[in-house]
Amino acid sequence: MSTAELFTPMPDDAGFVKRARAKLKLTQGELAEQLGLERRTVMRYERGDQLPPQTRFAIKWLVARDKRNKQRAKDRERGD
C-alpha cells in the first residue's frame, strides 16, 4: 500500500486504522501508547467504532513522521 492510498478519504475507519497500524508495524497496544489511548480504544476503532477527526489526524501524522524518518535513514546510509 502506498502512502497516498493511506491518506485518501475513506468511510471505512476500521480499515484506515488497520492499514496505518500495519504500515507502522505496531501492535494495537503500541499504537495506543503513541496516541495516548487505551489499547481497547484502538481495538474499538478497528472494529468500526467512529474515529474522531483528531485521532485520524494524529495517525496520519505518525505515518508521515515514520516515512520521513525512514527517508532520513536512507539518506544517511548513502552519505547525503
Helices and strands as residue ranges (DSSP letters): H 3-7, H 13-24, H 28-35, H 39-47, H 53-78
